[in-house]
Amino acid sequence: MSHSIPFFATCPVCGQLQVQRAYTRRALVSLLENGRIIDAYCISCDVVWPVNAQERNLMTTAIAAGQPGASLASVANNSEQRATAD
């Protein structure tokens, strides 16, 4: 059974941190590795937005800390390069 990995993202409308529970660890790693958009949702404002580079970097660090491995090291490097390019 796959479990979602909770993370927080700041709603661009109300400015509140919103817990996100839509993604499994495998899905998050895949999205990060491939530079794909990770959507977040605010139930209060009923708005969806892509998480920003800083939030992506925090996710990468948290995932890498929980499960060491070469694949996750490459995620961290790729995420840093994308954030620098933004």
Stockholm file with secondary structure:
# STOCKHOLM 1.0

chainA/1-86         MSHSIPFFATCPVCGQLQVQRAYTRRALVSLLENGRIIDAYCISCDVVWPVNAQERNLMTTAIAAGQPGASLASVANNSEQRATAD
#=GR chainA/1-86 SS CCCBCCEEEECTTTCCEEEECCCBHHHHHHHHHTTCCCEEEETTTTEEEECCHHHHHHHHHHHHHHSCCHHHHHHHHHHHHHHHHC
#=GC SS_cons        CCCBCCEEEECTTTCCEEEECCCBHHHHHHHHHTTCCCEEEETTTTEEEECCHHHHHHHHHHHHHHSCCHHHHHHHHHHHHHHHHC
//
